Amino acid sequence: MEEVIMTHRINELQLENGKALRDVEIRYRTYGRLDAEGSNAVLYPTWFLGRDTDNCWAIGPGKALDPDRYFVVVPNLIGNGLSTSPSCATSEHKGSAFPVVTYRDQVHAQHDLLVRALGIQRLHAVVGWSMGASQALHWGVEYPASVGRIMASCGTARTTEHNRVFLDGVTAAITADSAFADGDYREQPVRGLRAAGRVYAGWAFSQAFYREQAYRTLGFRSCEDFVSVFWEEEMFVRDRDANDVLSMIETWKQGDVASGPRFNGNLAAALGSIRASTLILAAEQDLYFCAEDLEYEASCIPGARFEVLSSVWGHAAGAGVNPVDSAVVDQLTRELLEQ
């Protein structure tokens, strides 16, 4: 399968808050080839703590995102450490000086990438999980004529108050470490990052996941082993920068397709402007992107289909870590892409 890693540069990205982020680099990966008509492009954004390689599970011959049929573009989120982020920005924006980048800003940068670098005017689909789903829905609102289909799994168009409370807890864990030094640290605040991982561990998987000790299917012998190795070390400490993590949290917290003068906070009106064929997928035991919230948002999108994935894996049911759930996600994605 043909795979290419590239970097797209934007001299100045005008942000929703009125500031400008200069010398922006969007690191992205593509699979397959764009057809002669330019009609087979699928955008597949990354998610919180995710990087382009973490989306590979859903791409491949015989899968819904088959590179023999589609040209799949996977842009890294601004703030994730690969695209422009606090850890790798120019001196003007480095570290604690990095501005808040909203989903709308992310989508505008991705649009620039598609049009200027790849010559793509219209997307066959935008597919996303978690923060990727939120970006997909923002695409539908920001560029309604440019998106044919939206597959939004386990993510919302507006970040709920409950999400923000949860995210404030993760933020507090990182910033409470004295080594954080208000974001101007000389060494990574590892104790704070580990604490954040432990906070997060209780949310991404359901109560039933732990009750049934489903972490054993991932090769962990005990709950403590799972939390300390997978969450603390692998997800929050290894190859992570604290300001990058906080930047992604701010993007998530600010999420709202209805913000700004166009819709003046009217969520139903914003979602009602989506013209793409849309599938909203909720995970039954997702503890922060609750099925009720996703069902309401789906009801506001003309003709949207709403499905619930029954799984003990909670929010992670849509992340490609469990083969049974992944097969369901793949089938639903295939149905949408082929309609």
C-alpha positions in Angstrom: 0.0 0.0 0.0 1.4 3.3 -1.1 2.2 5.5 1.9 3.7 9.0 2.0 4.8 11.3 4.8 4.8 15.0 4.1 4.8 18.4 5.8 2.6 21.3 4.7 3.7 24.9 5.6 1.4 27.9 6.3 3.2 31.2 6.8 0.5 32.6 9.0 -2.7 31.0 10.4 -5.3 33.4 11.6 -6.9 32.1 14.7 -10.4 32.3 15.9 -9.3 34.4 19.0 -7.8 37.1 16.7 -4.2 36.0 17.2 -2.0 34.7 14.4 0.1 31.5 14.6 3.1 31.9 12.3 5.4 29.4 10.6 2.8 26.6 10.9 3.8 23.1 9.8 1.2 20.3 9.4 2.7 16.9 9.4 0.5 14.5 7.5 0.5 11.0 6.0 -1.3 9.8 2.9 -2.4 6.4 1.7 -3.3 5.5 -1.9 -3.6 7.9 -4.8 -6.0 10.6 -5.7 -8.0 9.6 -8.7 -8.2 11.7 -11.9 -11.4 13.3 -10.9 -10.2 14.2 -7.4 -13.3 12.5 -6.0 -11.9 9.7 -3.7 -10.2 11.7 -1.0 -11.0 10.8 2.7 -9.7 13.0 5.5 -9.0 11.1 8.7 -7.8 13.5 11.5 -6.0 12.5 14.6 -7.3 12.7 18.2 -6.2 13.6 21.7 -2.7 12.1 22.3 -3.0 10.4 18.9 -0.6 10.7 16.0 -0.9 9.7 12.4 0.4 6.2 12.9 -2.3 5.6 15.5 -4.9 5.7 12.7 -3.3 3.0 10.7 -5.5 0.3 12.2 -8.4 1.4 10.1 -6.5 1.7 6.8 -5.6 -1.1 4.5 -6.6 -3.5 1.7 -10.0 -5.0 2.2 -10.9 -2.4 5.0 -13.4 0.4 4.7 -10.5 2.8 4.2 -9.0 0.8 1.4 -6.1 2.7 -0.2 -6.8 0.9 -3.5 -10.1 2.8 -3.6 -9.5 5.9 -1.6 -6.9 8.6 -1.1 -6.7 8.8 2.7 -5.1 11.9 4.2 -4.2 11.8 7.9 -3.2 15.2 9.3 -1.7 15.5 12.7 -3.5 17.8 15.1 -1.8 21.1 15.7 -0.4 20.7 19.3 0.2 16.9 19.1 4.0 17.2 18.9 4.4 16.4 15.2 2.5 19.3 13.7 3.4 22.7 15.1 3.1 22.5 18.8 4.4 24.3 22.0 7.4 21.9 22.0 8.4 22.6 18.4 7.0 26.0 17.5 9.2 29.0 16.6 10.5 31.0 19.6 7.6 33.5 19.4 5.1 30.7 20.2 7.2 28.2 22.0 6.2 26.6 25.3 3.8 28.6 27.5 3.5 31.3 24.8 1.6 28.9 22.4 -1.9 30.3 21.6 -5.2 28.4 21.9 -6.0 26.6 18.6 -9.6 25.7 18.3 -11.2 22.9 16.2 -12.2 25.6 13.7 -8.6 26.7 13.4 -7.5 23.1 12.9 -10.1 22.6 10.2 -9.0 25.8 8.4 -5.4 24.7 8.4 -6.4 21.3 7.1 -8.5 22.9 4.3 -5.4 24.9 3.4 -3.4 21.7 3.2 -5.9 19.9 1.0 -6.4 22.8 -1.4 -2.9 24.2 -1.7 -0.7 21.1 -1.3 -2.9 18.3 -2.7 -5.3 20.1 -5.0 -8.4 18.6 -3.3 -11.5 20.7 -3.6 -14.1 18.3 -2.3 -13.8 15.4 0.1 -15.6 12.1 -0.4 -15.7 11.9 3.4 -14.3 13.0 6.7 -13.9 10.2 9.2 -12.9 10.6 12.8 -12.9 9.2 16.3 -13.0 11.2 19.5 -11.4 14.6 18.8 -11.3 13.4 15.2 -15.0 13.1 15.2 -15.3 16.7 16.6 -13.1 17.9 13.7 -15.2 16.0 11.2 -18.4 17.7 12.4 -16.6 21.1 12.3 -15.7 20.3 8.7 -19.4 19.7 7.9 -20.3 23.1 9.4 -17.3 25.1 8.0 -17.3 23.7 4.5 -20.7 22.2 3.9 -20.3 22.1 0.1 -16.9 20.4 0.3 -17.8 17.3 2.3 -19.8 14.4 0.9 -20.0 12.2 4.0 -19.2 12.4 7.7 -18.4 9.4 10.0 -18.2 10.8 13.5 -17.4 8.2 16.2 -17.4 8.9 19.9 -17.1 12.7 19.7 -19.3 15.8 19.9 -19.7 19.0 17.9 -19.9 21.0 21.2 -17.7 20.1 24.2 -20.0 19.5 27.2 -19.6 21.0 30.6 -19.0 17.5 32.0 -16.1 17.1 29.5 -14.6 20.4 30.6 -14.8 19.4 34.3 -13.0 16.1 33.4 -10.4 17.9 31.4 -9.8 20.5 34.1 -8.9 17.5 36.4 -6.3 16.3 33.9 -4.9 19.8 33.6 -4.8 20.2 37.4 -2.8 17.0 37.7 -0.1 18.3 35.3 0.1 21.9 36.5 0.2 20.9 40.2 3.7 19.4 39.7 6.2 22.1 40.9 8.4 21.2 38.0 5.8 22.5 35.6 6.8 26.1 36.6 3.8 27.7 34.9 4.7 26.0 31.6 8.3 27.3 31.6 9.9 24.1 32.8 13.4 23.0 32.1 12.6 19.3 32.4 9.3 17.6 31.8 7.0 17.6 34.8 6.9 13.8 34.9 5.1 13.4 38.2 2.3 15.6 36.9 2.1 13.7 33.6 1.9 10.4 35.5 -0.8 11.8 37.7 -2.7 12.9 34.6 -2.4 9.4 33.1 -3.9 7.9 36.3 -6.8 10.4 36.2 -7.5 9.6 32.6 -7.4 5.8 33.1 -10.7 5.9 35.0 -12.5 7.6 32.1 -11.4 6.2 28.8 -12.6 2.7 29.7 -15.9 1.7 31.4 -16.6 0.3 34.8 -17.5 -3.0 33.1 -14.1 -3.0 31.4 -12.3 -3.0 34.7 -14.9 -5.3 36.4 -14.3 -7.9 33.7 -10.5 -7.3 33.7 -10.6 -6.8 29.9 -7.2 -5.2 30.1 -5.8 -8.8 30.2 -6.7 -9.1 26.5 -4.1 -6.3 26.0 -1.4 -8.3 27.7 -1.6 -6.7 31.2 -1.6 -9.0 34.2 -3.2 -6.6 36.7 -5.1 -3.3 36.9 -2.1 -1.6 38.4 0.1 -2.9 35.6 -2.3 -1.5 33.0 -2.6 1.9 34.6 1.0 2.4 35.4 2.4 1.1 32.1 -0.2 1.9 29.5 -1.7 5.1 30.9 1.1 6.7 32.9 4.1 5.7 30.9 3.0 5.0 27.3 0.2 7.6 26.9 1.3 10.5 29.1 5.1 10.3 29.7 6.9 8.5 26.9 7.7 11.0 24.1 5.3 13.6 25.5 5.6 17.3 26.2 3.4 18.7 28.9 2.6 21.9 27.1 1.6 19.9 24.0 -0.8 17.8 26.1 -2.3 21.0 27.5 -2.6 22.6 24.1 -4.7 19.6 22.9 -6.8 19.8 26.0 -7.5 23.5 25.2 -8.5 22.6 21.7 -10.9 20.0 23.1 -12.3 22.4 25.8 -13.1 25.2 23.3 -14.9 22.9 20.9 -18.2 24.4 19.6 -19.4 24.4 16.0 -21.9 27.2 16.9 -19.4 29.7 18.4 -18.9 33.0 16.7 -21.2 35.4 14.9 -22.5 33.0 12.2 -24.7 31.0 14.6 -24.4 32.9 17.9 -24.3 29.8 20.0 -27.3 28.1 18.3 -26.1 24.5 18.2 -29.1 23.1 16.4 -28.8 25.8 13.7 -25.1 25.0 13.2 -25.6 21.3 12.9 -28.7 21.9 10.7 -26.3 23.5 8.2 -24.5 20.2 7.5 -25.2 18.9 4.0 -23.1 15.7 4.2 -24.5 12.2 4.6 -23.7 11.8 8.3 -23.3 8.8 10.6 -23.0 9.5 14.3 -21.7 6.5 16.3 -21.8 6.5 20.1 -20.2 3.9 22.4 -22.8 2.6 24.9 -20.6 2.9 27.9 -18.5 6.0 26.9 -18.1 7.9 30.1 -17.5 11.4 28.7 -18.9 11.4 25.1 -22.3 10.1 26.3 -24.7 8.5 23.9 -27.4 10.9 24.9 -25.3 13.9 23.9 -24.5 12.3 20.5 -28.1 11.3 19.9 -29.2 14.9 20.4 -26.6 16.2 18.0 -27.5 13.6 15.4 -31.2 14.7 15.7 -30.1 18.2 14.6 -28.3 17.1 11.4 -30.6 16.6 8.4 -31.0 12.9 7.6 -28.2 11.8 10.0 -28.0 8.2 11.1 -27.4 7.4 14.7 -26.0 4.1 16.0 -24.8 2.8 19.4 -22.0 0.4 19.7 -22.6 -2.0 22.6 -19.2 -2.6 24.3 -17.6 -2.7 27.7 -14.6 -0.8 26.2 -16.2 2.5 26.8 -14.8 5.5 24.8 -12.0 3.3 23.5 -14.5 1.0 21.7 -14.0 3.2 18.6 -10.2 3.4 18.9 -9.2 0.1 17.1 -7.9 -1.6 20.3 -10.6 -4.3 20.4 -11.0 -6.5 17.2 -14.8 -7.1 17.8 -15.6 -3.4 18.1 -13.2 -2.5 15.3 -15.1 -4.8 12.9 -18.3 -3.0 13.7 -16.8 0.4 13.1 -15.2 -0.8 9.9 -18.6 -2.1 8.6 -20.5 1.0 9.5 -17.8 3.2 7.8 -17.9 1.0 4.7 -21.7 1.4 4.5 -21.4 5.2 4.7 -18.6 5.5 2.2 -20.3 3.3 -0.4 -23.7 4.9 -0.3 
